[in-house]
Every structure is written in structure tokens, then in C-alpha cells.
Amino acid sequence: MNKELFKNEEKAIFTLRALYKQYGYLPFKMSKFEEYDLYVQNKDFLVSDRVITFNDTNGKLLALKPDVTLSIIKNTAFESGCKQKVYYNENVYRVSPSTHQFKEIMQTGLECIGDIDLYDIFEVVYLGAKSLACVSEDFSLDVSDMAILSAILDGVSDDEMFKKEITRLISEKNRHEAIALCKKYALDDESIDALVSLTGMYGEMSRVLEMLSPICKGEKAQVAYERLKALCTLLLSTEYASKIKLDFSLVNDMNYYNGIVFKGFLNGIPEGVLSGGEYGTLMQKMGRRGDAIGFALYLDTLEALDKSTRDFDVDTLLIYDDKTNASRIIEAKNNLIAQGKSVSAQRAIPQKLRYKEAIDLRGGR
């Protein structure tokens, strides 16, 4: 089977499935439907709170799943010292940011749930990087830590509205408005400098850790810092060390995420293609013991990579007419396919079809 004939998202499915199995993750398969209440109770966790719903034959309100993680959590049980490690390849149904219409989106990913430790966190972040590398060598993975941000915020203010607003400004890298907001809430200069510094705290792991150390004051912040430092030490020992950056403008909802968060990018695609993190707070909210970390790779975004990396749609265009014998077309096409080429046989040249070569079989040629 020639994998060059597959689209990027199709090749990714085959490659990543083998990768996750190799690391001990088991396949998880779920129904297309889930009780609507599951999503209503956790709507802030979803990319979009708009969900396709319908009534079952018994009158119960069901939904086409807009998310996989919630269903996996729902079906896990805690065992001390153990982790449930699963991977999935599922379609989800949510509103597309580009078209603002519902779209069926293929995503693949994995979840590690239970009594997780530093190794588990490292493994998931590492597999996030390895997943990106399986699609393209030209990738980057940005990592942040919600536990550090939360500890720093708790150390400077008790005002929840302030925390929400400053978190938004940090995510936007908006230094000017961040300073103005801090002054509005009468923060001291040291606290202002600490928070504003986070807007520009991006780069190579060791360098950012040096910048971060002075502002991690208090026991909670120091514990989180040492944990992040230990994770970075492990990541720096991998083949992807130069691809992984720390970026403290990367933030997720603190109502769900309580530790490491990360986002992956591929050159040629303007949006993030992979997103993940620790969601222990979500576990607690759903009444589950233990912690969890996972990520999803959005395969639909890889369509853009197909378009940006290919100069043509097929290798060869076969052109024929009414006088061309069908057996001649079959023979020509089979010969080309045997050479590993992709072939389209057409009576006329499609306007938008990009091809390397054209072979004219009209009139018996």
C-alpha cells in the first residue's frame, strides 16, 4: 500500500494509532450519542457551547458528541497507583470557527487518567511532540503551567474579576492594558512587574525558567515551579528539545485545567492543530478521583497542510474521447498505478485539477 496516495490526515491516523499502541495506550470507542446533560454541566470546557441535540425514542435528550474527553472521564474508575491510558480516533460535531456552521471534525488523541505522576505528564507531552513530528518535521510545541499562573495570581490579589481580566490580557500579550489594570486595582510595583513579565515570557525552556524563578514566591508557586523545572529537564533530554518552548501567554480555563497545558503548531497552518493539558479540576467537578492529562490532534486542520505542501492533485491526467477503447484506458492507467503514480482519467481537462503530466489517448493515440 503506497502511503503517498493518502492525504495527511489519513496517513496520520495509521501512524498515530501504531505510536499510541507502542506506548501502551488502549483503543477507546464511544457512541456517536451522549446524554445532553453531560455537556450542559460542563459547557465551559467545550470549544463551543452549541450542541446538536435530539430526543431519543424514550424522550431522553441526547446530543451528537462535541467532545471525547468528557465521555472518557465518565467511563473511568480510580485505582490507586494505576492509570487508564486510552487513545481514540473519533468524529466530533461542533461549530467551525471559519464557517460558523456545524461541522463533522475528525480528531485523534489520548488520555492518561488516574494516579498520574511526573513521568505520565512527561510521556503525554512527549507524545504530543512526537505526534506532530509524525505529520511534519516543521512543528513547534508551546508549553505553559496553569498551576504557576494560579499561584502567582493568588499571591497578588483575591479579586476573581481581576484574575479573570489579567489572565485574558496575559493570553493576548497585552502589556500596556495589563499595566493599566494592575494600577486600577492598586497593586504594588513588584506585583505589577511579575504579572506583566508573563506577557512576554516565551522561548527556550532553560531561559524562560531563569526568567520565571524570581517571580515564583510563596510555597505554592515554588512547588509548581520545581515541578515544571523537572518536566523541562526531561523534555530537554529528548530529540524534540529545540521544538518545545515555554509560553506563559498560553492559558486555559482554570475551572478545568490545573497544571501543564500545551498547544502544537505546524508550519503552513495558521491555527493550532494540537491542544492538551492537565484537567484535574474537571475530574473533581465530575466527581472523579485522581488527575488526568491528555491531548487531541485536530485532523481536519491537516487539509490545509495538504494544500500547502502539494503542487498538484494527481501525478498523471489521462485524456480520452469517444474513439478511445476502454481497454486502452485501463491498460494505461494500470501501468501508471503500478509505477506508484496517482492517475485521473478524464474526457476533458478539469479547470481546477493540478497535475504533473498529461497523456493524450484521444483518437487512439
C-alpha angles and dihedrals in degrees: 000000000000107000090194086076091062126087118246094259091050093050090047092057093056095042098044094046089058092045095053093046089052090057093050101261116145125216117262119200124187138181120263087239132065133173109275092227090069090064097039091057092051103030094133089062092059124090087232128014091214110104132179107238137183139170119257120223089266092053096254114141111242133182137209101246115262091179140029103199095068091054092049092051090049090056100046131094127202122248119180112249092006136104131203107222117190138162128200143191107201144153115237127191118223143133113283114233090218102046098023087222130111113275136183105237125193114215135171127195148125141247131207110197132176135034095004126178140181093289092054091050091049092048094052094047090046091050088050089058092043090050090056091047089054089061100038136350089219099079142119132204120205118203131194137166122232091190091063093045091048092049093049092048092048089053095057106034145011093202109113093197090055091049091051094049097044090048089055092049092048089052089052091047086233102160097168097054091040090060091047092050093049091051090048088058091045097241117172121253094256092054092046092052091049095051096040091050089064091066090069101030101121134125147060112008099241093047094049091047088057090051092046099049099076094054096048097092126159128042096277094052094044093051090050091046093052090049092052091046091053090050092050091050089058093045092049089060092060131088089251097058093115091050096054119081134178113237119176093187085073104095136161133192109295089209087073110015120064107168142003116016127179142180130199130213135190123205109252095033116090096206135056113275099189130042132177149138150146112303104181091138090059089051090055092046090054091049095251126139122229133027134280143204131182147136143217129217111209104221095188089068089062089073087079090054090054090055095045097046100042124073092190142028098220136011097229136024115204112202119198139162140201092286094055113103112237091226088057090055092047093049094048093047095047091050091053094046089051087058089057095256128137113233137194119193113206139168089216135017110267110230097230100035113114115205138170098220139003126217116198114214096167119132092011094301 
